[in-house]
Amino acid sequence: MQRIYDIGEIRKYIARYHLEDMIREIDQFGTDRVRLILHSKGESVQFNPERDTLVFLVEGCVKNCVYTGNGKKLLLHISENFEMLRDLEFLGIRNPDMEIETVRDSVFLEIDLNGLRDQLMRDPVFLSSVLLQLGQKLAKTTVAQTMTAAYPLESRMSSYLIYTAEPREDGALVFNENLTNVSELLGTSYRHLLRVLERYVREGILEHKGRNYIIRDLAKLQERASDQPVYSGYGASSESWHKNNA
C-alpha cells in the first residue's frame, strides 16, 4: 500500500468522475482532507474502522467477497474503475465478514469525513448518489448470486476469467490466480474447476504455461460465459450519478 498526496493527481480523478457534483467543493479540498491510496494486485484492502472516511475506487479492479459461517470466502461481485466503497459504514452499518481484494493494481481516493459528515448527511444530492450506489450494488449482487445458482461452473468460470485476466504488454490476457482460492470463491471444488480449465486448454481456448493460463480465443470464452453480467455490469458509474444529479 502506498499513500499519494499529489494534489494534481487527486484533482485529475475528481474531474474525471465529476465528484464535484456529488460532494460540494471537493475540488478545493487539500491533502489534509483527501488523498490517493495505491494497492498492488492481490492485496487485501483494509480500512481503519476508527477513522471516519469515504472511499472511492477510481482505477483498477477489486473483488468484493464475504466470509460464510464455516469460514469459506465467496465472491459477491467485481468492481471496476469507479465505485463508492464504505457506503454502508457511512450510514453506520458495519459488516466484519466483508473483504475487498485487488484483482490488479488499483487506486482509491479516500476522503476524511471529520467535520464533513453532518453536512453530507443533510445534502440531498449526495444522499441520492449514495442511494443510487446502494441500489446498483444490490442489483449487481442479486444478479450474481442468482446466476451462480442457475448457471453451470463453465459459464461462471468463463465470466470470471474475462473479468480478472490481466493484459500483458503483447496484448495477451493472462490469468494466474490461486486455483484453490478461485474454486472457493466460485463455490465449487478444486477438481471440478481444474477439469473445466483442462477442457478449455484442449479446445484451444486457453494455453497453460506454468501457473499462467493465457486466453487464446476470447470470442469462444465469451460464448461460454453466461449471457448475464454474473460478476460485473451493474456498477454505479460516475456518469449515471452525473446524469441523475445534473
ABEGO torsion letter per residue (X at the ends): XBBBABAAAAAAAAAAAGAAAABBGAAABBAAABBBBBBBBGBBBBBBAABBBBBBBABEBBBBBBBBAAGBBBBABBBBGBBBBGAAAAAGBBBAABBBBBABBBBBBBBBABGAAAAAAABAAAAAAAAAAAAAAAAAAAAAAAAAAABBAAAAAAAAAAAABBBBAAGBBBBABBAAAAAAAAGBBAAAAAAAAAAAAAAGABBBBEABBBBABAAAAAAABBABBAABGABBBAAAAAAAAX
